[in-house]
Amino acid sequence: MLQPIRQELIRGLEGLMKIKKEPIVVLSFGCGGMELERQVIYELVRRRFNFPIIFVGVDYSAAVPDVLATKFASLVSKGIVQLKTISHLGDDDLSRLKNEAASHRFSVVLLNTNAFDLKDLRENSFNLIYHTRLRHHLTAKESNQLDELATHLTTKVIELDDLFSIPAFILASIFAWRFPAVLSGAIFSYLRDFSKKELLAQEADGWTLATFSNPVWCHLRVYDKAVTKG
């Protein structure tokens, strides 16, 4: 279910369009096939959004470039999207991307590397950072490092992930039991999800929380640096 983060992302982009003079640059950790971005672009086209955006997706999988080439083929052929793959992103590279994107409405850039390689970029290098169902693949240490990296690189972070609860855990375990090859991985991944109590405890640190249950329990977690400093 991508609707909660899709709506929040579009709302954020429309807000940025009103105050930005140079291309908007957003970053997705663990972007995978960038289905969220594809949906967002189609919706922005429908709304006649006319401001350059660079969607940078970070994923180290070697399979992702081919997936994106297929998924965005129609948008690229129509001249709506500019698609490229890079393996490194420094401050100068980011400036070049902005210059190149000025003449395009939508640029989709796959950064084929590890997200933590971005730690040396300047503070607030991106206008917005987001990720979907990534945290439960990380250890507790990596999870904390991800938050630290995201809040260094931007003023706003949007996260969509599953929400841990005992009833949902039982249902997930029953379903996974039918597939022994993924059983242990699915269970341990689900155990890494935040509970609602854990998420509520983070609200004092600038994070806000919304939960959803259609069709599974998940949460939308949003960080606003302006709220933290305020």
C-alpha positions as CSV (number, residue, x, y, z in Angstrom):
1,M,0.0,0.0,0.0
2,L,1.7,3.2,-1.3
3,Q,-1.2,5.6,-1.0
4,P,-0.2,7.3,2.3
5,I,3.4,8.0,1.3
6,R,2.4,8.9,-2.3
7,Q,-0.1,11.5,-1.0
8,E,2.5,12.9,1.5
9,L,5.2,13.0,-1.1
10,I,3.0,14.9,-3.6
11,R,1.9,17.3,-0.9
12,G,5.6,18.0,-0.1
13,L,6.5,18.5,-3.8
14,E,3.7,20.9,-4.3
15,G,4.8,22.9,-1.3
16,L,8.4,23.0,-2.5
17,M,7.4,24.2,-5.9
18,K,6.0,27.4,-4.3
19,I,9.3,28.3,-2.7
20,K,12.0,26.8,-4.9
21,K,13.8,28.6,-7.7
22,E,16.1,25.8,-8.8
23,P,15.2,22.1,-9.5
24,I,13.7,20.2,-6.6
25,V,15.9,17.2,-5.5
26,V,14.4,14.3,-3.6
27,L,16.1,11.1,-2.5
28,S,14.7,7.6,-1.9
29,F,16.7,5.1,0.2
30,G,16.4,1.5,-1.1
31,C,14.4,2.6,-4.1
32,G,14.0,-0.8,-5.8
33,G,12.0,-0.6,-9.0
34,M,10.8,3.0,-8.2
35,E,7.1,2.2,-8.5
36,L,6.3,4.9,-6.1
37,E,8.1,7.5,-8.2
38,R,6.4,6.2,-11.4
39,Q,3.0,6.7,-9.7
40,V,3.9,10.1,-8.4
41,I,5.1,11.3,-11.9
42,Y,1.9,10.2,-13.5
43,E,-0.2,12.0,-10.9
44,L,1.9,15.2,-11.2
45,V,1.5,15.1,-15.0
46,R,-2.3,14.8,-14.5
47,R,-2.1,17.9,-12.2
48,R,0.0,19.8,-14.8
49,F,2.9,20.2,-12.4
50,N,5.4,22.3,-14.3
51,F,8.6,22.5,-12.3
52,P,11.8,20.4,-12.6
53,I,12.2,17.6,-10.1
54,I,15.1,15.2,-9.7
55,F,14.1,11.8,-8.2
56,V,17.3,10.2,-7.0
57,G,16.9,6.6,-6.0
58,V,19.6,4.7,-4.1
59,D,19.9,1.0,-4.5
60,Y,22.9,-1.3,-4.8
61,S,21.1,-4.1,-6.6
62,A,22.7,-4.9,-10.0
63,A,19.2,-5.8,-11.3
64,V,17.6,-2.4,-10.7
65,P,18.9,-0.5,-13.9
66,D,17.2,-3.0,-16.2
67,V,14.0,-2.9,-14.2
68,L,13.9,0.9,-14.4
69,A,14.7,0.9,-18.1
70,T,11.6,-1.2,-18.7
71,K,9.3,0.5,-16.2
72,F,10.0,4.1,-17.4
73,A,10.3,3.2,-21.1
74,S,7.0,4.8,-22.0
75,L,7.6,8.0,-20.0
76,V,11.1,8.3,-21.5
77,S,9.9,7.8,-25.1
78,K,7.3,10.5,-24.6
79,G,10.0,12.9,-23.4
80,I,8.4,13.2,-20.0
81,V,11.2,11.6,-18.0
82,Q,15.0,11.8,-18.3
83,L,16.5,8.5,-17.0
84,K,20.1,7.8,-16.0
85,T,22.2,5.6,-13.8
86,I,25.3,6.8,-11.8
87,S,27.5,5.0,-9.3
88,H,28.8,8.0,-7.3
89,L,27.2,11.2,-6.0
90,G,29.3,14.1,-4.5
91,D,28.5,17.7,-4.1
92,D,29.8,18.6,-7.5
93,D,27.8,15.8,-9.1
94,L,24.7,17.0,-7.5
95,S,25.2,20.5,-8.8
96,R,25.6,19.1,-12.3
97,L,22.4,17.1,-12.0
98,K,20.6,20.3,-11.1
99,N,22.0,22.1,-14.1
100,E,21.1,19.2,-16.5
101,A,17.6,18.9,-15.0
102,A,16.7,22.6,-15.4
103,S,15.3,21.9,-18.9
104,H,13.3,18.8,-18.0
105,R,10.2,18.4,-15.8
106,F,11.2,15.0,-14.4
107,S,14.6,13.4,-14.0
108,V,14.9,9.9,-12.5
109,V,18.5,9.1,-11.4
110,L,19.5,5.7,-10.1
111,L,22.4,5.9,-7.7
112,N,23.7,2.3,-7.9
113,T,25.5,2.2,-4.5
114,N,25.0,1.9,-0.8
115,A,23.0,4.7,0.9
116,F,25.6,5.1,3.6
117,D,28.1,6.2,0.9
118,L,26.3,9.6,1.0
119,K,27.4,10.5,4.5
120,D,30.0,13.0,3.2
121,L,27.5,15.2,1.3
122,R,26.8,18.6,2.7
123,E,24.0,19.1,5.2
124,N,20.5,19.5,3.7
125,S,21.7,18.5,0.2
126,F,18.2,17.2,-0.6
127,N,14.9,18.9,-0.3
128,L,13.2,15.8,0.9
129,I,14.1,12.1,1.7
130,Y,11.8,9.1,1.8
131,H,11.8,5.4,1.9
132,T,9.2,2.5,1.9
133,R,9.4,-0.8,3.8
134,L,13.2,-0.5,4.2
135,R,13.7,-0.4,8.0
136,H,12.7,-3.9,8.7
137,H,15.6,-5.1,6.5
138,L,18.1,-3.3,8.8
139,T,19.7,-4.1,12.1
140,A,19.0,-1.8,15.1
141,K,22.4,-0.1,14.5
142,E,21.8,0.4,10.8
143,S,18.3,1.7,11.6
144,N,19.7,4.4,13.8
145,Q,22.4,5.3,11.3
146,L,19.7,5.6,8.6
147,D,17.8,8.2,10.7
148,E,21.1,10.1,11.4
149,L,22.0,10.1,7.7
150,A,18.6,11.2,6.6
151,T,18.2,14.0,9.1
152,H,21.7,15.3,8.1
153,L,20.9,15.3,4.4
154,T,17.5,17.0,4.5
155,T,15.0,19.0,6.5
156,K,12.1,16.6,5.9
157,V,12.0,12.7,5.9
158,I,9.0,10.5,5.1
159,E,8.9,6.8,6.0
160,L,6.4,4.2,5.2
161,D,6.8,0.8,6.9
162,D,4.9,-2.0,8.6
163,L,3.7,-1.6,12.2
164,F,4.4,-4.4,14.7
165,S,1.5,-5.8,16.6
166,I,0.9,-9.3,18.1
167,P,-2.2,-10.1,16.0
168,A,-0.5,-9.0,12.8
169,F,2.6,-10.9,13.7
170,I,0.6,-14.1,14.2
171,L,-1.2,-13.6,10.8
172,A,2.1,-12.9,9.1
173,S,3.7,-16.1,10.6
174,I,0.7,-18.2,9.5
175,F,1.0,-16.9,6.0
176,A,4.8,-17.3,5.9
177,W,4.5,-20.9,7.2
178,R,3.2,-21.9,3.8
179,F,6.6,-20.8,2.3
180,P,9.4,-22.5,4.4
181,A,12.1,-20.9,2.3
182,V,11.2,-17.4,3.5
183,L,9.7,-18.2,6.9
184,S,12.6,-17.3,9.1
185,G,13.5,-14.2,7.1
186,A,9.9,-13.0,7.1
187,I,9.5,-13.5,10.9
188,F,12.8,-11.8,11.8
189,S,12.1,-8.9,9.4
190,Y,8.7,-8.3,11.0
191,L,10.2,-8.4,14.5
192,R,12.4,-5.4,13.5
193,D,9.3,-3.3,12.8
194,F,8.5,-0.5,15.2
195,S,5.5,-0.9,17.6
196,K,3.1,2.0,17.9
197,K,4.5,2.6,21.5
198,E,8.1,2.9,20.1
199,L,7.0,5.3,17.4
200,L,5.0,7.5,19.8
201,A,8.1,7.8,22.0
202,Q,10.0,9.5,19.1
203,E,7.5,12.3,18.5
204,A,9.4,14.6,20.9
205,D,12.4,14.3,18.6
206,G,10.7,15.9,15.6
207,W,8.9,12.8,14.3
208,T,5.2,12.6,13.8
209,L,3.2,9.5,13.3
210,A,0.1,8.2,11.5
211,T,-1.1,4.6,11.3
212,F,-3.1,2.8,8.7
213,S,-4.7,-0.7,8.4
214,N,-5.8,-1.2,4.8
215,P,-5.1,-4.0,4.1
216,V,-2.2,-4.4,6.7
217,W,-1.1,-2.4,9.6
218,C,1.5,0.2,8.6
219,H,2.8,3.6,9.7
220,L,3.7,6.9,8.1
221,R,6.5,8.5,10.0
222,V,7.5,12.1,9.2
223,Y,10.4,14.2,10.4
224,D,10.5,17.9,10.1
225,K,13.7,19.6,11.1
226,A,12.0,23.0,11.5
227,V,9.7,21.5,14.2
228,T,12.7,20.0,16.0
229,K,14.6,23.4,16.0
230,G,11.4,25.2,16.9
